[in-house]
Amino acid sequence: MTISSQNERPTSVLLVDDHPMVQDGLTACLSYYHDIEIIGSTQDGKSALAQALTLKPDVILMDISMPDMNGIDATEIITEQLASTKILIFSMHDSLEFVNSAMQAGASGYILKDTGSAEVYLAIKAVASGKTHFSPSVAAALLENPLREEQEKLTTREQMVLAFIAQGLSSKLVAKKLDISFRTVEAHRRNIKTKLQLESLADLIRYAVNHGLVDS
């Protein structure tokens, strides 16, 4: 249907799903589009992170429920480390809880597994160009229940960083424990303070205790 010009670089895609049949189906339907190039595939979040850092795809088509590391946690780590890579969630879960968690983790779109190949293609191209894309039912649910307060909540990774900070760990030690850069930890600290509107360490510790992130 869509054929790219000879000078246009295809959108590179990494497939992440623990069902081989899903991967095979995606590969078959996306091979029809000349401006899409599948550069790799894997079946769990940890190997997705490793492949993403090596291949640096334009878009990762990411399942949620997978062994070792789920797609939402993988999304959060990958978007921290690869700003140019966009994550498009491809899931059977249509619950707003999953959608909100995915968007908080940094996903650029969320489509369901009953989506047709044409919409998968459009979604990939949309997020690759910096836009968002949702399956119609997901978009309708978001319109009825906008994120509002969800934007104020901490992501899973920010909660982990805050928990370590509240335990007295330095940013350098937090970076070592989470296997991320010192600069990333410092960015998380700034985001946490901004979201919670807290400045002092004592206030951060109090918040962590009150919300069950650390023992009192």
C-alpha positions in Angstrom: 0.0 0.0 0.0 2.7 2.5 1.0 6.0 2.6 -0.8 8.7 4.9 0.4 10.9 6.9 -2.0 14.4 5.7 -2.6 15.8 8.5 -0.5 13.5 8.0 2.5 15.0 5.8 5.3 12.5 3.2 6.5 11.2 3.5 10.0 13.1 0.8 12.0 11.0 -1.3 14.4 11.8 -3.7 17.2 9.1 -6.2 18.1 8.7 -7.2 21.8 6.2 -9.9 22.5 6.4 -13.3 24.3 4.1 -15.0 21.8 5.9 -16.2 18.6 2.7 -16.3 16.7 2.1 -12.6 17.4 5.6 -11.7 16.2 5.1 -13.8 13.1 1.8 -12.1 12.3 3.2 -8.6 12.9 6.2 -9.4 10.7 4.0 -10.7 7.9 1.6 -7.8 7.9 4.3 -5.1 8.3 6.5 -6.6 5.5 3.8 -5.3 3.1 4.9 -1.7 3.9 8.2 -0.7 2.2 8.8 2.2 4.6 8.8 -0.1 7.7 11.9 -2.2 8.5 11.7 -4.8 11.3 15.3 -4.8 12.7 14.8 -7.3 15.6 12.5 -9.1 17.9 12.6 -10.5 21.4 10.3 -12.0 24.0 10.9 -10.2 27.3 11.5 -6.8 28.7 15.2 -7.4 29.8 16.3 -8.5 26.4 14.2 -5.7 24.8 16.3 -3.2 26.8 19.6 -4.9 25.6 18.4 -5.0 22.0 17.1 -1.4 22.1 20.5 -0.1 23.3 22.3 -2.0 20.6 19.9 -1.4 17.6 18.5 2.0 18.6 15.2 1.5 16.7 12.9 4.3 15.8 9.9 2.5 17.3 9.5 -0.4 19.7 6.2 -2.3 19.4 5.9 -3.4 23.1 3.7 -6.0 24.8 2.9 -5.5 28.5 2.6 -9.0 30.1 6.0 -10.7 29.6 8.4 -12.7 31.7 11.5 -11.3 33.5 10.4 -7.7 33.0 7.0 -6.4 32.0 6.5 -4.0 29.1 5.7 -1.0 31.3 8.9 -1.2 33.3 10.9 -1.8 30.1 9.3 1.2 28.6 10.3 3.4 31.5 13.9 2.4 31.4 14.2 2.5 27.6 12.7 6.0 27.3 15.1 7.2 30.0 18.1 5.9 28.1 17.0 6.4 24.4 15.2 9.6 24.0 15.0 9.1 20.2 13.2 5.7 20.4 9.4 5.8 20.7 7.4 3.1 22.4 4.1 1.9 21.0 2.3 -0.4 23.4 0.6 -3.4 21.6 -1.5 -5.2 24.2 -4.6 -7.2 24.9 -5.3 -5.1 28.0 -7.8 -2.3 27.5 -8.0 -1.2 31.1 -7.3 2.5 31.8 -5.0 1.4 34.6 -2.7 -0.2 32.1 -3.0 2.7 29.6 -2.3 5.3 32.3 0.7 3.3 33.6 2.1 3.0 30.1 1.8 6.7 29.4 3.4 7.6 32.7 6.3 5.3 31.8 6.8 7.3 28.6 4.9 5.4 25.9 3.8 7.4 22.9 0.8 5.3 22.0 -1.3 2.4 22.9 -3.0 0.0 20.5 -4.9 -3.2 21.1 -4.1 -6.6 19.7 -7.4 -6.8 17.8 -6.1 -3.8 15.7 -5.9 -4.3 11.9 -2.6 -4.1 10.1 -3.4 -0.7 8.5 -3.9 0.9 11.9 -0.7 -0.8 13.3 1.2 0.8 10.4 -0.4 4.2 10.9 0.3 4.0 14.7 4.0 3.2 14.1 4.4 6.1 11.6 2.6 8.5 14.0 4.7 7.8 17.0 7.9 7.8 14.9 7.1 11.3 13.8 6.6 12.5 17.4 2.8 12.2 17.6 0.6 9.9 19.7 -1.7 7.2 18.6 -4.4 5.2 20.5 -6.9 2.6 19.4 -10.3 4.2 19.0 -11.7 2.5 22.2 -8.7 3.5 24.2 -8.9 7.1 22.9 -12.6 7.2 23.8 -11.9 6.0 27.3 -9.2 8.6 27.8 -11.5 11.3 26.7 -14.1 10.2 29.3 -11.5 9.8 32.0 -8.7 12.3 31.4 -5.4 11.7 33.3 -5.7 14.9 35.5 -4.3 13.7 38.8 -2.4 10.9 37.2 0.1 13.4 36.0 1.0 14.2 39.6 1.8 10.7 40.5 5.3 9.3 40.5 6.3 6.7 38.0 7.5 3.3 39.2 11.1 4.3 38.6 10.7 7.6 40.4 9.2 5.7 43.4 12.2 3.4 43.4 14.6 6.4 43.3 12.7 8.1 46.1 12.7 5.0 48.2 16.5 4.8 48.0 16.9 8.5 48.7 14.7 8.1 51.7 16.9 5.3 52.9 19.9 7.7 52.8 21.5 6.6 49.6 23.4 9.1 47.5 22.6 9.6 43.9 25.8 7.8 42.9 24.7 4.7 44.9 21.1 4.9 43.6 22.6 4.9 40.0 24.6 1.9 40.8 21.7 -0.1 42.3 19.4 0.7 39.4 22.1 0.4 36.7 21.4 3.9 35.3 23.5 7.0 35.0 24.2 9.5 37.8 22.7 12.2 35.5 19.4 10.1 35.1 19.1 9.8 38.9 19.6 13.6 39.3 16.9 14.2 36.7 14.6 11.9 38.6 15.3 13.8 41.8 14.3 17.1 40.1 11.2 15.5 38.6 10.1 14.1 42.0 10.6 17.4 43.7 8.6 19.2 41.0 5.7 16.7 41.0 5.4 16.6 44.8 6.3 20.3 45.3 8.7 19.3 48.0 12.3 20.6 48.5 13.8 19.3 51.7 15.1 15.8 52.3 12.9 15.5 55.4 9.8 16.2 53.3 10.8 13.6 50.8 11.4 11.0 53.5 8.0 11.9 55.1 6.3 11.4 51.8 8.0 8.1 51.2 7.0 6.8 54.6 3.4 8.0 54.3 3.0 6.3 51.0 4.6 3.0 52.0 7.8 3.4 49.9 9.9 2.8 53.0 9.3 1.5 56.5 8.8 4.1 59.2 
